[in-house]
Amino acid sequence: MFNPFFSNQGPFKIRDIIELLSASSSTNNLDAEVIDIKNLSSANKSCITFFHSKKYKTLAKNTKASFCISTDNLKDQISDNCIVLIVENVLVAVAKVTKIFYPDSVDDEFDNSVLLISKTEFKDSVIYGHNVLVGQNVKIGKNCIIGHNTIIEKNVVIEDNCTIGSNTLIRNTLIKNNVSILDNCIIGKKGFGFFPNNISNYRYPHIGMVIINEFAEIGCGSTIDRGSMSNTIIGKNTYLDNQIHIAHNVQIGNNTIVAGQVGIAGSTIIGDNVKIGGQAGISGHLKIGNNVEIGGGSGVIKNIPDNSKVMGYPAKNIRKFLKDNR
């Protein structure tokens, strides 16, 4: 996965990973090198991946990874070409491995490379307000506007004809042409990923980024978390209203409209031409099809097929909802 924001410290020998995790494995080649950690669908030869839920059994059976972190109960559903590392808690193990490959992805410290935009190469090419800060290796295209007190951190890419409002923080993000981001947004921070522990919760590294595609608009006070293992993606011509939260790994399709105060939990995929009413909540790891309409205040806790109209909690066919609530 291309990512200009986090540096891969690999490769590591598989023996080191097995030792780190106290894992059991049938491999005889302990000197085999592992070049990266990726999810089931994007992993290639010499990568390590993970399989923690039967929901992803098809991906597990077809993964191209050389190694897979999993449990004894799930090992038989993994590709025959993949060597399994057996652990007790897959996600904790993945967090540990991700941390050694990408140690700079765990903490979200502020970017101390930033300078006032007036002291950078963008002083004459960007229209900007007071106290705008820009980090190293930032790219900003033609005809862009940035409001007061906004911070664009290192390696962020903003293409042509974009408008960024005031009091906004952008990091770990690629912004395509003609995007509008309004005031008071936080984009690209780490997601709400950790494992509870009574002494000290264990943080999950977030090595993904945010991609905002052409002609999208992000409303005031919205937050978009970067991905943990994959990217968080906002589709072309998709509009988010004010005070919306998009969690890590969420993918929203093209031409979708999301009204105010909607929350979308991690790893949910939303199709094209979807309309979501205000204050709706969508659970994680779901698939919302194309041309779906979700009524305001709804609670979505299961997948929704294409062309559906739903409302209520739990969300159900809108005709049934209206009939039940006459």
VOGU-3710 file (C-alpha; in Angstrom, 3 decimals, decimal comma):
1> mfnpffsnqg> 0,000/0,000/0,000  1,466/3,370/-1,030  1,711/5,575/2,023  3,981/8,634/2,246  3,224/9,203/5,919  4,721/6,201/7,732  8,084/4,545/7,174  8,305/0,744/6,923  11,167/-0,512/9,114  11,125/-4,044/7,678
11> pfkirdiiel> 12,048/-6,589/6,610  12,062/-8,813/9,703  12,822/-12,504/9,915  9,813/-14,666/10,685  11,673/-16,109/13,685  11,672/-12,630/15,269  7,930/-12,242/14,736  7,202/-15,714/16,128  9,284/-14,868/19,189  7,608/-11,471/19,608
21> lsassstnnl> 4,157/-13,079/19,626  5,075/-16,296/21,473  3,295/-17,920/18,520  3,362/-21,514/17,354  4,064/-22,286/13,706  4,913/-25,196/11,438  7,474/-23,282/9,376  10,956/-24,752/9,045  12,446/-21,698/7,372  12,831/-19,389/10,345
31> daevidiknl> 15,121/-17,094/8,355  12,402/-16,206/5,830  12,017/-12,447/5,561  8,712/-10,639/6,023  8,588/-7,317/4,186  5,278/-5,862/5,387  2,007/-6,451/7,227  -1,185/-6,042/5,191  -4,817/-7,107/5,261  -5,958/-10,343/3,628
41> ssankscitf> -6,914/-8,826/0,291  -3,853/-6,649/-0,299  -1,105/-8,893/1,116  1,401/-10,356/-1,351  4,204/-12,889/-1,179  6,602/-12,211/1,714  3,885/-10,279/3,579  2,225/-11,268/6,824  -1,538/-10,867/7,241  -4,183/-11,792/9,813
51> fhskkyktla> -7,489/-13,673/10,016  -9,639/-13,215/13,116  -13,267/-13,676/12,034  -15,171/-16,174/9,882  -16,723/-13,160/8,182  -13,496/-12,941/6,154  -13,084/-16,650/5,372  -13,296/-16,169/1,592  -10,498/-13,614/1,715  -8,471/-15,904/3,980
61> kntkasfcis> -8,788/-18,827/1,582  -7,571/-16,663/-1,314  -4,914/-14,530/0,351  -1,513/-14,320/-1,343  0,340/-13,649/1,909  3,205/-15,928/2,923  2,245/-15,812/6,600  -0,998/-15,317/8,508  -1,652/-14,608/12,186  -4,725/-16,527/13,331
71> tdnlkdqisd> -6,142/-18,917/15,929  -6,210/-22,676/16,165  -9,962/-22,649/15,448  -9,586/-20,705/12,190  -6,335/-22,090/10,768  -7,997/-24,632/8,440  -9,825/-21,854/6,545  -6,618/-20,150/5,420  -4,923/-20,612/2,033  -2,790/-23,755/1,797
81> ncivlivenv> 0,081/-21,609/0,510  0,114/-19,508/3,667  1,973/-20,497/6,845  -0,127/-19,849/9,945  1,134/-18,341/13,189  -1,174/-19,470/16,001  -1,832/-16,960/18,792  -4,460/-16,473/21,493  -5,519/-12,936/20,549  -5,136/-12,130/16,857
91> lvavakvtki> -5,749/-8,388/17,046  -3,316/-7,814/19,898  -0,726/-9,805/17,946  -1,373/-7,728/14,831  -0,935/-4,536/16,835  2,452/-5,740/18,080  3,661/-6,673/14,597  2,372/-3,442/13,058  4,200/-1,480/15,730  7,595/-2,945/14,806
101> fypdsvddef> 7,048/-2,308/11,095  5,639/1,210/11,609  6,773/2,527/15,012  5,893/6,128/14,136  2,197/5,287/13,606  1,242/4,742/17,247  1,355/8,260/18,674  -0,172/11,346/17,081  2,346/13,939/18,174  2,109/17,367/16,609
111> dnsvlliskt> 4,205/18,082/13,546  7,134/20,220/14,672  8,257/20,823/11,087  5,466/23,315/10,361  6,182/26,895/9,322  3,983/29,881/8,707  2,800/29,588/5,119  4,214/33,062/4,464  7,683/31,547/4,935  7,145/28,697/2,474
121> efkdsviygh> 7,033/28,200/-1,288  3,240/28,634/-1,152  3,272/32,259/0,006  2,458/33,576/-3,481  0,471/30,663/-4,941  -2,156/30,108/-2,212  -4,761/32,491/-0,816  -4,539/32,131/2,952  -5,672/33,660/6,242  -3,793/34,412/9,452
131> nvlvgqnvki> -1,637/31,839/11,276  -1,743/29,139/8,604  0,931/26,493/9,253  2,378/24,097/6,667  4,665/21,095/7,264  7,558/19,676/5,267  6,972/18,037/1,872  3,402/19,311/1,642  2,061/19,675/-1,895  -0,621/22,262/-2,678
141> gknciighnt> -1,985/22,715/-6,192  -3,294/25,706/-8,106  -6,135/28,015/-7,027  -6,340/26,813/-3,414  -7,674/28,772/-0,424  -6,832/28,063/3,230  -8,593/29,784/6,151  -7,303/31,223/9,426  -5,452/29,057/11,991  -5,439/25,941/9,824
151> iieknvvied> -2,597/23,420/10,019  -1,527/21,288/7,061  0,963/18,726/8,386  3,912/17,090/6,649  3,484/15,104/3,426  -0,184/16,045/2,964  -1,192/16,432/-0,687  -3,829/18,974/-1,737  -4,525/19,093/-5,457  -5,976/21,964/-7,520
161> nctigsntli> -8,977/24,199/-6,772  -9,422/23,141/-3,146  -10,806/25,219/-0,289  -9,848/24,496/3,319  -11,709/26,384/6,061  -10,450/27,950/9,272  -9,325/26,116/12,434  -8,892/22,842/10,577  -6,162/20,223/11,069  -5,178/17,929/8,202
171> rntliknnvs> -2,603/15,137/8,445  -1,989/11,790/6,737  -4,356/12,792/3,927  -4,501/12,952/0,124  -7,025/15,503/-1,160  -7,962/15,374/-4,830  -9,035/18,263/-7,098  -11,977/20,557/-6,320  -12,522/19,429/-2,727  -14,069/21,738/-0,130
181> ildnciigkk> -13,399/21,249/3,590  -15,214/23,641/5,912  -14,204/25,065/9,305  -13,167/23,167/12,457  -12,505/19,776/10,869  -9,983/17,185/12,052  -8,874/14,879/9,261  -6,308/12,086/9,374  -5,840/11,583/13,110  -5,600/8,056/14,500
191> gfgffpnnis> -8,843/6,174/15,014  -10,472/4,851/18,191  -8,592/1,573/18,089  -7,285/-0,038/21,260  -7,571/-3,143/23,416  -8,972/-2,552/26,926  -6,702/-3,370/29,824  -7,363/-2,550/33,466  -3,858/-1,143/33,890  -3,143/0,510/30,547
201> nyryphigmv> -5,150/0,173/27,335  -3,102/-1,106/24,378  -3,232/1,243/21,393  -3,597/-0,157/17,874  -1,259/1,466/15,309  -2,996/3,228/12,428  -0,872/2,969/9,279  -3,533/3,952/6,747  -4,430/7,399/5,483  -7,463/9,414/4,376
211> iinefaeigc> -8,246/9,870/0,680  -10,831/12,506/-0,259  -11,781/12,289/-3,910  -12,751/14,942/-6,453  -15,586/17,409/-5,795  -16,263/16,078/-2,283  -17,351/18,443/0,481  -16,731/17,996/4,207  -18,973/20,005/6,556  -18,024/22,039/9,613
221> gstidrgsms> -16,862/20,238/12,731  -16,485/16,864/11,041  -13,836/14,269/11,895  -12,423/11,659/9,544  -10,031/9,126/11,097  -7,251/7,606/9,037  -7,308/3,880/8,381  -5,771/1,313/10,667  -4,650/-1,261/8,087  -6,423/0,050/4,966
231> ntiigkntyl> -7,407/3,615/3,986  -10,419/5,718/4,889  -11,944/6,892/1,605  -14,504/9,571/0,702  -15,857/9,153/-2,828  -16,197/11,599/-5,698  -18,885/14,275/-5,366  -19,840/12,956/-1,929  -21,109/15,560/0,523  -20,842/15,318/4,301
241> dnqihiahnv> -22,918/17,731/6,385  -21,748/19,305/9,651  -20,617/17,366/12,748  -20,170/13,980/11,120  -17,786/11,301/12,363  -16,175/8,856/9,941  -14,195/6,125/11,727  -11,093/4,267/10,567  -11,212/2,192/7,369  -14,658/3,445/6,348
251> qignntivag> -15,141/3,686/2,589  -17,908/5,910/1,207  -18,746/5,693/-2,482  -19,457/8,367/-5,078  -22,376/10,813/-5,155  -23,393/10,007/-1,592  -25,039/12,517/0,763  -24,704/12,278/4,546  -26,714/14,654/6,763  -25,597/16,177/10,056
261> qvgiagstii> -24,549/14,286/13,194  -24,233/10,926/11,483  -21,684/8,498/12,913  -20,222/5,662/10,850  -18,235/3,035/12,762  -15,013/1,454/11,578  -14,532/-0,640/8,430  -18,050/-0,130/7,092  -18,335/0,179/3,303  -21,022/2,451/1,854
271> gdnvkiggqa> -21,914/2,334/-1,828  -22,650/4,946/-4,483  -25,672/7,263/-4,556  -26,542/6,632/-0,905  -28,539/9,114/1,198  -28,209/9,033/4,994  -30,509/11,168/7,170  -29,383/13,207/10,151  -28,354/11,545/13,429  -28,301/8,063/11,918
281> gisghlkign> -25,790/5,651/13,398  -24,155/2,868/11,399  -22,357/-0,003/13,112  -18,924/-1,223/12,074  -17,882/-3,868/9,522  -21,125/-3,541/7,530  -21,807/-3,216/3,819  -24,370/-0,657/2,677  -25,270/-1,151/-0,987  -25,733/1,313/-3,833
291> nveigggsgv> -28,766/3,613/-4,052  -29,712/3,013/-0,414  -31,719/5,564/1,595  -31,422/5,568/5,393  -33,912/7,668/7,357  -32,854/10,186/9,973  -32,255/8,840/13,480  -31,953/5,256/12,272  -29,679/2,649/13,816  -28,125/0,354/11,207
301> iknipdnskv> -26,789/-2,899/12,676  -26,733/-5,220/9,647  -25,890/-5,121/5,941  -28,312/-3,331/3,617  -28,701/-4,523/0,005  -28,798/-2,261/-3,051  -31,815/-0,015/-3,661  -33,218/-0,396/-0,131  -35,021/2,280/1,898  -34,770/1,779/5,656
311> mgypaknirk> -35,602/3,615/8,857  -35,859/3,058/12,607  -33,920/1,175/15,250  -32,949/-1,367/14,282  -33,281/-0,058/10,736  -35,858/-1,936/8,657  -37,813/-1,487/5,439  -39,283/1,999/5,531  -42,778/0,813/4,601  -42,768/-1,605/7,520
321> flkdnr> -41,435/1,104/9,821  -44,181/3,536/8,824  -46,843/0,834/9,158  -45,610/-0,131/12,633  -45,542/3,490/13,793  -48,887/4,805/12,596
//
